[in-house]
Amino acid sequence: MLDRPEAHGRAEAPLVLDTEPPRTLSFKDQFALWLNLGVSLIGFSTAATVLGAPGSEMSFTAAVVAILAGTVIGTAALGVAALIGAKTGAPAMANLRGLFGTRLSYLPTVLNIAQCVGWGVFELTVIAQGAQTVAGTDGYRWLFVLLAGALTTVLTIWPLGSIAVLRKYVAAAVAVAMVYFTVQLGRQGFPDPGAGNWHGFLPATDAVIALSISFVPLAADYTRHSRTAAASFWGTFSGYTVAQVWCYVLGLIALLQSGGDTEKIFSSFTGVWAGWAFLLVLVLRETDQSFANVYSTAMSVHNLFPRIDRRLLTGGIGVLTTVLALQIKEFTASYYNFLGLIGSVFVPLFAVLAVDYFFGAGRRGWDLSERAPSRWLMLLPWVLGFAVYQFIAPTAITGWWVDFWTHAQSALHFTPQEWTSASLFGFLVPALVTLALTPLTRARRAD
């Protein structure tokens, strides 16, 4: 049984794991939260992954359709993860106690901690780079990192209060900035170097799905505070879908105007009248991304150490990410590949989670206690899904890793085609295997 939080002052997130969360977030709160999280400086720059390499770009129409398809698919998964969090009232990694058992849930928890810390460091670096662009300087990076890290940490101390601020003030300012840039960049026109080309459509869709899926292991950390399950799903789905599509398309336009040079995307924003002021709004808003990563890191650690005060965790993690961001001045390809590898873990994991919750043991109620028994069988579809994902699109973390999967492709006479989407098959295979195992897992639960 969860303890109820003390009801004095504004309700805030529990300080320890075994306290029942206050249900204060409405549809508007969650729409605003995910609208802000969907607008990202990273989203602008990663439009290049959708457009394609110079000389083999997709058409603008094809790229927009890939953005729409990838966003809807990925955000639907995000909405389902949000829905589960609203129903159970537990943070994302604590929900995995029901899927795998408490001890086995520690494995994905550790992976999520690594992912969240990595993204937190990345976000502080992006904020510093955006601030340097606005200020027109290559210096003072350390100052911008410290300021962003301090603001991030403060936001995580009062997470529900921070979400309220996002809804009342930040979301409106972000919307104004986005409308301004859309009008200013759109009126200038842009070339379409890949006119008529649809080659690379599914890989581009996969790239968009991946960005949405990266929030799946975080969603329940916030929607556990939702007033209703419906508000959690629709607030998450609609807010993030609108924002990500808008952000990607705007980034695509800026990329085309800068001749495909990702280093000059933000020059398109600062090049319009008063662009620096509106870009500053987006730079300051980026702290909600680092806030989400730091806070969700703390929620993940809570699954391992449920009785540590949340404020101590978020404060310590905020300091850690800030120190790392001060040391890491640029991100190499291997770092991006590592984050991509972590991401490929969570596509099949979500498939297993959703199927088991709605069709398997979750229908009778998961055991989310510290004594939840291990469910070793549920590891099988997760591992199979990860293998399928890597088999289709090996992550280039090291040479031997790519060689292993390339040799496996050769042995099975398989050549990746344009229709072989790693995200799609990495989801379908574990989902179907989990569904096939449902009668057995139900029987064991009944025993």
C-alpha positions in Angstrom: 0.0 0.0 0.0 1.3 3.4 -1.0 1.4 6.2 1.6 -0.4 9.4 0.8 1.7 12.6 0.5 1.2 15.2 3.2 -1.5 17.6 2.0 -0.2 21.0 2.9 0.8 23.7 0.4 0.9 22.8 -3.3 1.0 19.1 -3.9 4.5 18.0 -5.1 6.0 14.8 -6.3 6.7 12.2 -3.5 10.1 12.2 -1.9 10.4 8.4 -1.8 9.1 5.7 -4.0 6.5 4.1 -1.8 4.4 7.2 -1.5 1.2 7.6 -3.5 1.7 10.4 -6.1 -0.7 13.4 -6.1 -3.0 13.4 -9.2 -2.8 17.0 -10.2 -2.0 17.1 -13.9 -4.8 17.9 -16.3 -4.9 17.4 -20.0 -3.7 21.0 -20.5 -0.7 20.5 -18.1 0.4 17.4 -20.0 -0.2 18.9 -23.4 2.0 21.9 -22.5 4.7 19.6 -21.0 5.0 17.4 -24.0 4.6 20.4 -26.4 7.7 21.9 -24.8 9.6 18.6 -24.8 8.7 18.1 -28.5 10.3 21.4 -29.5 14.0 20.9 -29.3 17.2 22.5 -30.7 18.2 18.9 -31.4 15.1 18.4 -33.4 16.1 21.3 -35.7 19.6 20.0 -36.3 18.6 16.3 -36.7 16.4 17.2 -39.7 19.5 16.3 -41.6 18.9 12.6 -40.7 15.5 12.8 -42.5 16.6 14.8 -45.5 19.6 12.5 -46.3 23.2 13.0 -47.2 24.1 15.8 -49.7 23.8 14.5 -53.2 21.1 11.9 -52.3 18.5 14.1 -50.5 14.9 13.0 -50.4 12.3 15.4 -51.8 10.8 17.9 -49.4 7.4 16.2 -49.7 8.9 12.8 -48.9 10.8 14.2 -45.9 7.6 15.8 -44.5 5.6 12.5 -44.9 8.4 10.6 -43.2 8.3 13.2 -40.3 4.5 12.8 -40.0 4.6 9.0 -40.2 7.5 8.6 -37.8 6.1 11.1 -35.3 2.6 9.5 -35.2 4.1 6.0 -34.8 6.6 7.0 -32.2 4.3 9.3 -30.3 1.5 6.6 -30.2 4.0 4.4 -28.4 4.8 7.3 -26.1 1.1 7.8 -25.4 0.7 4.2 -24.4 3.6 4.3 -22.1 2.1 7.5 -20.6 -1.2 5.7 -20.2 0.3 2.8 -18.3 2.0 5.3 -15.9 -1.3 7.0 -15.2 -3.0 3.7 -14.5 -0.4 2.2 -12.2 0.7 5.5 -10.5 4.3 4.2 -10.6 7.4 5.7 -12.3 8.6 4.1 -15.6 11.3 1.9 -14.2 9.2 0.8 -11.2 6.6 -0.4 -13.7 9.2 -2.8 -15.0 9.0 -4.6 -11.7 5.6 -5.9 -12.9 7.0 -7.0 -16.2 10.3 -8.6 -15.2 10.2 -8.8 -11.4 12.0 -6.4 -9.1 15.5 -7.8 -9.4 15.4 -8.3 -13.2 14.0 -4.7 -13.6 17.4 -3.5 -12.4 19.0 -4.3 -15.8 16.8 -1.9 -17.9 16.9 0.6 -15.1 20.7 0.8 -15.2 20.6 1.2 -19.0 18.0 4.0 -18.7 20.2 5.8 -16.1 23.1 5.7 -18.6 20.8 7.0 -21.4 19.3 9.8 -19.3 22.7 11.0 -18.0 24.0 10.9 -21.5 21.1 12.9 -22.9 21.3 15.3 -19.9 24.9 16.1 -20.7 24.1 16.4 -24.4 21.3 18.9 -23.6 23.5 21.1 -21.5 26.0 21.2 -24.3 23.3 22.1 -26.8 22.0 24.9 -24.6 25.5 26.3 -24.2 26.0 26.2 -28.0 22.7 27.9 -28.6 23.5 30.6 -26.0 26.8 31.2 -27.7 25.0 31.6 -31.0 22.6 34.1 -29.6 25.4 36.0 -27.8 27.6 35.9 -31.0 30.6 34.5 -29.2 32.7 31.3 -29.1 33.6 32.0 -25.4 32.0 31.7 -22.0 30.9 28.2 -22.7 31.6 27.2 -19.1 29.3 30.0 -17.8 26.4 28.9 -20.0 26.8 25.3 -18.9 26.9 26.3 -15.3 23.8 28.5 -15.6 21.9 25.8 -17.6 22.9 23.2 -15.0 21.8 25.3 -12.1 18.4 26.1 -13.6 17.9 22.4 -14.6 18.6 21.3 -11.0 16.2 23.9 -9.5 13.4 22.7 -11.8 13.9 19.1 -10.7 13.5 20.0 -7.0 9.9 21.1 -7.6 8.9 19.0 -10.7 5.1 19.5 -10.5 5.5 23.2 -9.9 7.9 23.4 -12.9 5.3 21.7 -15.1 2.7 24.3 -14.0 5.1 27.1 -15.0 5.6 25.4 -18.4 1.9 25.4 -18.9 1.2 29.0 -17.8 4.1 30.8 -19.3 6.7 28.9 -21.3 4.4 27.1 -23.7 2.9 30.4 -24.9 6.3 32.0 -25.4 7.6 28.9 -27.3 4.5 28.9 -29.6 5.0 32.6 -30.4 8.7 32.0 -31.3 7.8 29.0 -33.5 5.1 30.9 -35.3 7.5 33.8 -35.9 10.3 31.6 -37.3 7.8 29.7 -39.4 6.5 32.9 -41.1 10.0 34.5 -41.4 11.7 31.4 -42.9 8.7 30.3 -45.0 8.4 33.6 -46.8 12.1 33.4 -47.9 11.5 30.1 -49.8 13.9 27.2 -50.0 15.3 24.8 -52.7 14.2 21.2 -53.1 17.4 19.4 -54.2 15.8 15.9 -54.0 12.6 16.7 -55.9 10.8 13.5 -56.7 13.1 11.3 -54.7 11.5 8.9 -52.1 14.6 6.7 -51.6 15.5 6.3 -48.0 12.0 7.0 -46.8 11.8 4.2 -44.2 15.3 4.9 -42.7 14.2 8.5 -42.4 11.0 7.4 -40.7 13.0 5.2 -38.3 15.2 8.2 -37.3 12.0 10.2 -36.4 10.5 7.3 -34.5 13.8 6.9 -32.5 13.5 10.5 -31.2 9.9 9.9 -29.9 10.8 6.5 -28.5 13.7 8.0 -26.5 11.0 9.4 -24.2 9.1 6.2 -23.7 11.3 5.1 -20.7 10.5 8.5 -19.1 6.8 9.1 -19.8 5.4 7.4 -16.7 7.6 9.5 -14.4 5.3 12.4 -15.2 1.9 10.9 -16.2 1.8 9.0 -12.9 0.5 12.4 -11.6 -2.3 12.5 -14.3 -5.9 13.0 -13.1 -7.2 10.5 -15.7 -5.7 7.9 -18.0 -7.4 9.6 -21.0 -5.7 12.9 -20.2 -2.3 11.2 -20.0 -2.6 9.6 -23.4 -4.2 12.4 -25.3 -2.2 15.2 -23.6 1.1 13.3 -24.4 0.1 12.2 -27.9 -1.3 15.5 -29.1 1.3 17.8 -27.5 4.4 15.9 -28.6 3.0 15.2 -32.1 2.3 18.8 -32.9 5.6 20.0 -31.5 7.9 17.4 -33.1 6.3 17.7 -36.6 6.5 21.5 -36.4 10.1 21.4 -35.1 11.3 18.9 -37.7 9.7 20.7 -40.6 11.0 24.1 -39.5 14.5 22.5 -39.1 14.1 21.0 -42.6 13.4 24.4 -44.1 16.3 26.0 -42.2 18.6 23.2 -43.3 17.7 23.7 -47.0 18.2 27.4 -46.7 21.7 26.8 -45.3 22.7 24.6 -48.2 22.4 21.4 -46.2 25.1 22.5 -43.7 24.0 21.4 -40.2 26.5 23.8 -38.7 24.7 26.7 -40.2 21.1 25.8 -39.3 20.9 28.3 -36.5 22.3 31.0 -38.7 19.0 30.8 -40.6 17.2 31.7 -37.3 19.5 34.5 -36.3 19.5 35.8 -39.9 15.9 37.1 -39.7 14.9 40.3 -38.0 15.0 40.0 -34.2 15.7 36.3 -34.7 18.2 36.3 -31.9 15.5 37.2 -29.4 13.1 34.4 -30.4 16.0 31.9 -30.6 16.9 32.9 -27.0 13.4 31.9 -26.0 14.0 28.4 -27.5 17.4 28.2 -25.9 16.0 29.0 -22.4 13.2 26.6 -23.0 15.7 23.8 -23.8 16.2 23.4 -20.1 13.0 21.5 -19.9 14.8 18.8 -21.9 17.7 18.6 -19.4 15.1 18.8 -16.5 13.3 15.7 -17.9 16.5 13.8 -18.2 17.9 14.7 -14.8 14.5 14.1 -13.0 13.9 10.8 -14.8 17.5 9.7 -13.9 16.5 10.2 -10.2 13.2 8.3 -10.8 15.2 5.4 -12.2 17.6 5.4 -9.3 14.6 5.3 -7.0 13.8 1.8 -8.5 17.2 0.7 -7.1 17.1 2.7 -3.9 13.5 3.5 -3.1 14.0 5.3 0.2 16.5 8.0 -0.8 15.1 11.5 -0.7 14.2 12.5 -4.3 15.7 16.0 -3.8 19.1 14.6 -2.8 19.0 12.4 -6.0 18.0 15.2 -8.4 20.5 17.6 -6.8 23.4 15.2 -7.0 22.5 14.1 -10.6 22.2 17.8 -11.6 25.7 18.4 -10.4 27.0 15.3 -12.1 25.6 16.2 -15.5 26.9 19.8 -15.2 30.4 18.6 -14.3 30.4 16.1 -17.2 29.1 18.8 -19.6 31.9 21.1 -18.6 34.4 18.3 -19.5 32.8 17.1 -22.7 33.0 19.9 -25.3 32.0 17.9 -28.3 30.3 14.6 -29.1 32.0 12.1 -31.3 30.3 9.7 -33.6 30.9 6.8 -31.1 29.0 8.8 -28.5 26.0 9.2 -30.8 26.2 5.5 -31.7 26.2 4.6 -28.0 23.0 6.6 -27.4 21.5 4.9 -30.5 22.4 1.5 -29.1 20.6 2.3 -25.9 17.6 3.6 -27.9 17.4 0.3 -29.8 17.0 -1.5 -26.4 13.8 0.4 -25.6 11.8 -0.2 -28.8 11.5 -4.0 -28.2 11.2 -3.4 -24.4 8.2 -1.1 -25.0 6.6 -3.8 -27.2 6.9 -6.4 -24.4 5.7 -3.9 -21.8 2.6 -2.9 -23.7 1.5 -6.4 -24.8 2.0 -7.9 -21.3 0.2 -5.0 -19.6 -2.9 -5.0 -21.8 -3.1 -8.7 -22.8 -0.9 -10.6 -20.3 -0.2 -10.6 -16.6 -1.0 -6.8 -16.4 -4.7 -7.5 -17.0 -4.9 -8.9 -13.4 -2.6 -6.3 -12.0 1.2 -6.3 -11.9 3.0 -6.8 -8.7 5.1 -3.6 -8.3 6.3 -4.3 -4.8 10.0 -4.8 -3.8 9.2 -8.5 -3.5 7.9 -8.9 -7.0 9.1 -12.3 -8.3 11.4 -12.6 -11.3 9.7 -13.4 -14.6 12.7 -14.8 -16.6 10.5 -15.8 -19.5 9.8 -12.1 -20.3 13.4 -11.5 -21.1 13.1 -13.8 -24.2 11.0 -11.5 -26.4 13.0 -8.5 -25.3 16.3 -10.0 -26.3 14.8 -11.3 -29.6 13.5 -7.9 -30.4 16.9 -6.3 -29.7 18.6 -8.9 -31.9 16.2 -8.3 -34.8 16.7 -4.5 -34.5 20.5 -4.9 -34.6 20.3 -7.6 -37.4 18.5 -5.1 -39.7 20.4 -2.0 -38.7 23.6 -2.7 -36.7 24.7 0.2 -34.5 28.3 1.2 -35.3 29.6 1.2 -31.8 32.7 -0.8 -32.7 34.0 -2.6 -35.7 33.6 -6.1 -34.3 29.9 -5.4 -33.4 29.1 -4.4 -36.9 31.1 -7.3 -38.3 29.1 -9.8 -36.1 25.8 -8.6 -37.5 27.0 -8.3 -41.0 28.3 -11.9 -40.9 24.9 -12.9 -39.5 23.2 -11.2 -42.5 25.5 -13.0 -44.9 24.9 -16.4 -43.2 21.2 -16.0 -43.6 21.5 -14.5 -47.1 19.8 -11.3 -45.9 20.3 -7.9 -47.5 18.5 -4.9 -45.8 16.0 -3.4 -48.1 14.3 0.0 -48.1 11.2 -1.7 -46.6 13.0 -3.4 -43.7 12.4 -0.9 -41.0 14.5 -1.7 -37.8 12.0 0.0 -35.6 9.0 -1.7 -37.1 10.4 -5.2 -37.0 12.1 -4.5 -33.7 8.7 -3.9 -32.3 6.6 -6.5 -34.1 8.7 -9.5 -33.4 8.9 -9.1 -29.6 5.2 -8.0 -29.5 4.1 -11.2 -31.3 6.4 -13.4 -29.2 5.1 -11.8 -26.0 1.5 -12.4 -27.2 2.3 -16.0 -28.0 3.7 -16.5 -24.4 0.6 -14.9 -22.8 -1.2 -18.1 -22.0 1.8 -19.5 -20.3 2.5 -16.3 -18.3 -1.1 -16.1 -17.3 -1.1 -19.7 -16.1 2.0 -19.1 -14.0 0.5 -15.9 -12.5 -2.6 -17.9 -11.6 -0.5 -20.5 -9.8 
